[in-house]
Amino acid sequence: MENLPITKRQKDMLSILYRYIKNEGYPPTFEEMRESLGVSSNQSVIDLLSKLEKKGFLKSNASAARGITLLPLGYEALGKPTLAAFLGITSAGAPIDPIEISGEWQQVSSDAALLREEVFLLKIHGDSMINAGIDDGDVVLVKSEKEFISGHIVLADIDGERTIKRFISDDQPPYVYLRPENPKYSVIPATDKMRLVGRVISVLKEGYWKAVK
């Protein structure tokens, strides 16, 4: 990844992307980007997007319609709050297949620290985390992580299915496992098919974000 300063034209493009995502709930089409930039060629748009991607301000998915995502460096360049995407519905019960939801974004914080984080939103289905203050129907904010500490509430992928649980690493069997915060559910021992995706850092309650513990 190149570590180069952003040009005015590139920042204009970032601003256009941010405005559309914030106001419409999804990135603009090529036609909308052309009109906003005042250019007639798709190639001009493609070149700008490519340079922004190489510099780490965004990532694009050519196989997805409107498949553009602003990265933390992009929000930092704009000095704007992170807009977290609703990636789907996940389980706080038995693991369930992920359900993809497109076109829904929400401003999550004006905290400058979150500008540098990769975050996303998930809606909870189930009651296995109620004693941690995470109830059925709640929306949680998840931060992508590579390292986890025992006690973190995590989003785990188990053979392609997602679940929210508390990660535990202990010196007693089963040693490493996912623990529900509801006594009617059993722990889930770690296996080679389990992958920790991110850490749940807050839950939306009555219009306010509350830290999870």
C-alpha positions as CSV (number, residue, x, y, z in Angstrom):
1,M,0.0,0.0,0.0
2,E,1.3,3.4,-1.0
3,N,1.7,6.0,1.7
4,L,1.1,9.1,-0.3
5,P,-0.8,12.3,0.5
6,I,-4.3,12.7,-0.8
7,T,-4.9,15.2,-3.6
8,K,-7.8,17.7,-3.8
9,R,-9.5,15.7,-6.6
10,Q,-9.1,12.5,-4.6
11,K,-10.6,14.2,-1.5
12,D,-13.5,15.5,-3.6
13,M,-14.2,11.9,-4.6
14,L,-14.1,10.7,-0.9
15,S,-16.4,13.5,0.0
16,I,-18.9,12.4,-2.7
17,L,-18.8,8.8,-1.5
18,Y,-19.2,9.9,2.1
19,R,-22.2,12.1,1.3
20,Y,-24.0,9.5,-0.7
21,I,-23.4,6.8,1.9
22,K,-24.6,9.0,4.8
23,N,-27.6,10.4,3.0
24,E,-28.7,7.6,0.8
25,G,-27.5,4.5,2.7
26,Y,-25.2,3.2,-0.1
27,P,-22.4,4.4,-2.4
28,P,-23.2,6.3,-5.6
29,T,-23.3,4.8,-9.1
30,F,-20.7,5.5,-11.7
31,E,-23.2,7.9,-13.4
32,E,-23.7,9.8,-10.1
33,M,-20.0,9.9,-9.5
34,R,-19.4,11.3,-13.0
35,E,-22.1,14.0,-12.5
36,S,-20.8,15.0,-9.1
37,L,-17.2,15.3,-10.3
38,G,-18.2,17.0,-13.6
39,V,-16.5,14.5,-15.8
40,S,-17.9,12.5,-18.8
41,S,-15.8,9.4,-18.7
42,N,-16.1,6.4,-16.5
43,Q,-12.3,5.9,-16.8
44,S,-11.7,9.2,-14.9
45,V,-13.8,7.8,-12.0
46,I,-12.1,4.4,-12.2
47,D,-8.7,6.0,-12.1
48,L,-9.6,8.1,-9.0
49,L,-11.0,5.1,-7.2
50,S,-8.0,3.0,-8.1
51,K,-5.6,5.6,-6.7
52,L,-7.7,6.0,-3.5
53,E,-7.7,2.2,-3.0
54,K,-3.9,1.9,-3.5
55,K,-3.4,4.6,-0.9
56,G,-5.7,2.8,1.6
57,F,-8.6,5.3,1.7
58,L,-11.2,2.8,0.4
59,K,-11.7,-0.7,-0.9
60,S,-13.8,-1.8,-3.8
61,N,-15.5,-5.0,-4.8
62,A,-15.9,-5.3,-8.5
63,S,-18.4,-8.2,-8.2
64,A,-20.8,-6.2,-6.0
65,A,-23.1,-3.4,-7.2
66,R,-22.0,-0.2,-5.5
67,G,-19.3,-2.2,-3.9
68,I,-17.2,0.6,-2.4
69,T,-16.3,0.8,1.3
70,L,-14.6,3.7,3.0
71,L,-11.7,2.6,5.2
72,P,-10.6,4.2,8.5
73,L,-7.9,6.3,6.6
74,G,-10.6,7.7,4.4
75,Y,-12.7,8.9,7.3
76,E,-9.5,10.4,8.9
77,A,-8.7,12.3,5.7
78,L,-12.2,13.8,5.7
79,G,-12.3,14.4,9.4
80,K,-15.7,12.7,9.4
81,P,-17.4,10.2,11.8
82,T,-17.3,6.6,10.9
83,L,-20.3,5.3,9.1
84,A,-20.7,1.6,10.0
85,A,-22.5,-0.8,7.6
86,F,-25.2,-3.2,8.7
87,L,-23.6,-6.4,7.6
88,G,-26.5,-8.6,8.7
89,I,-28.2,-10.4,11.5
90,T,-26.3,-12.5,13.9
91,S,-27.2,-14.9,16.7
92,A,-27.1,-14.6,20.4
93,G,-28.3,-18.2,20.8
94,A,-27.4,-21.1,18.6
95,P,-25.1,-20.1,15.6
96,I,-27.1,-19.1,12.5
97,D,-26.3,-18.5,8.9
98,P,-25.4,-14.9,8.3
99,I,-28.1,-12.8,6.6
100,E,-26.7,-10.1,4.4
101,I,-28.4,-6.7,4.5
102,S,-27.3,-4.1,2.1
103,G,-28.0,-0.4,1.8
104,E,-28.1,0.4,5.6
105,W,-25.5,2.6,7.3
106,Q,-25.5,4.5,10.5
107,Q,-23.2,7.1,12.1
108,V,-21.8,5.4,15.1
109,S,-19.7,8.0,16.9
110,S,-18.0,11.3,16.8
111,D,-15.2,9.8,18.8
112,A,-12.0,10.5,16.8
113,A,-10.5,7.1,17.9
114,L,-13.2,5.3,15.9
115,L,-12.1,7.1,12.7
116,R,-9.1,4.8,12.7
117,E,-11.0,1.5,13.3
118,E,-12.8,-0.9,11.1
119,V,-16.3,-1.2,12.6
120,F,-19.6,-2.6,11.5
121,L,-23.1,-3.1,13.0
122,L,-25.0,-6.3,13.6
123,K,-28.6,-6.9,14.8
124,I,-28.9,-9.5,17.5
125,H,-31.3,-12.5,17.2
126,G,-31.6,-14.5,20.4
127,D,-31.3,-14.2,24.2
128,S,-28.0,-16.0,25.1
129,M,-26.3,-12.7,26.1
130,I,-29.0,-11.0,28.1
131,N,-26.9,-11.0,31.3
132,A,-24.3,-8.9,29.5
133,G,-27.0,-6.4,28.6
134,I,-27.4,-7.6,25.0
135,D,-31.0,-8.5,24.2
136,D,-32.9,-9.9,21.3
137,G,-33.3,-7.2,18.6
138,D,-30.5,-5.0,19.9
139,V,-27.9,-3.5,17.5
140,V,-24.2,-4.0,18.5
141,L,-21.1,-2.3,17.2
142,V,-18.3,-4.7,16.3
143,K,-14.7,-3.8,15.8
144,S,-12.5,-6.0,13.7
145,E,-9.7,-7.5,15.8
146,K,-6.8,-9.9,15.4
147,E,-6.0,-10.5,19.0
148,F,-8.5,-11.3,21.8
149,I,-8.3,-11.3,25.6
150,S,-10.2,-13.7,27.8
151,G,-13.5,-12.0,28.8
152,H,-14.0,-10.1,25.6
153,I,-17.5,-10.4,24.0
154,V,-16.8,-11.5,20.5
155,L,-18.4,-12.2,17.1
156,A,-17.3,-15.7,16.2
157,D,-17.7,-17.6,12.9
158,I,-18.2,-21.3,13.4
159,D,-18.0,-23.1,10.1
160,G,-19.7,-20.3,8.3
161,E,-22.2,-19.4,11.0
162,R,-22.1,-16.4,13.3
163,T,-22.7,-16.0,17.0
164,I,-22.1,-13.5,19.7
165,K,-20.6,-14.9,22.9
166,R,-18.0,-14.2,25.6
167,F,-14.5,-15.5,24.7
168,I,-12.9,-17.5,27.6
169,S,-9.3,-18.8,27.8
170,D,-8.9,-20.8,31.0
171,D,-6.5,-23.2,32.7
172,Q,-9.4,-25.6,33.3
173,P,-11.2,-27.8,30.7
174,P,-12.5,-27.0,28.1
175,Y,-9.7,-24.4,28.3
176,V,-10.7,-22.2,25.3
177,Y,-14.4,-21.7,24.6
178,L,-17.3,-19.3,24.0
179,R,-19.5,-18.7,27.0
180,P,-23.1,-17.5,26.8
181,E,-24.4,-14.9,29.3
182,N,-27.6,-16.9,29.9
183,P,-27.6,-20.1,32.1
184,K,-30.0,-21.9,29.8
185,Y,-27.3,-22.1,27.1
186,S,-24.2,-24.3,27.1
187,V,-20.6,-23.3,26.4
188,I,-19.2,-23.8,22.9
189,P,-15.7,-25.4,23.0
190,A,-13.2,-24.0,20.5
191,T,-12.5,-26.1,17.4
192,D,-10.4,-25.6,14.2
193,K,-13.7,-24.5,12.5
194,M,-14.1,-21.5,14.9
195,R,-12.7,-18.1,14.0
196,L,-13.0,-14.9,16.1
197,V,-14.0,-12.1,13.7
198,G,-14.3,-9.0,16.0
199,R,-15.0,-7.7,19.5
200,V,-18.3,-6.3,20.5
201,I,-17.6,-2.8,22.0
202,S,-21.0,-1.3,22.5
203,V,-24.8,-1.9,22.2
204,L,-27.5,0.6,21.1
205,K,-30.0,1.1,23.9
206,E,-32.8,3.7,23.7
207,G,-30.9,5.7,21.1
208,Y,-27.6,5.7,23.0
209,W,-24.4,3.6,22.6
210,K,-23.5,1.8,25.8
211,A,-20.2,0.0,26.4
212,V,-20.4,-3.7,26.9
213,K,-18.5,-5.4,29.7
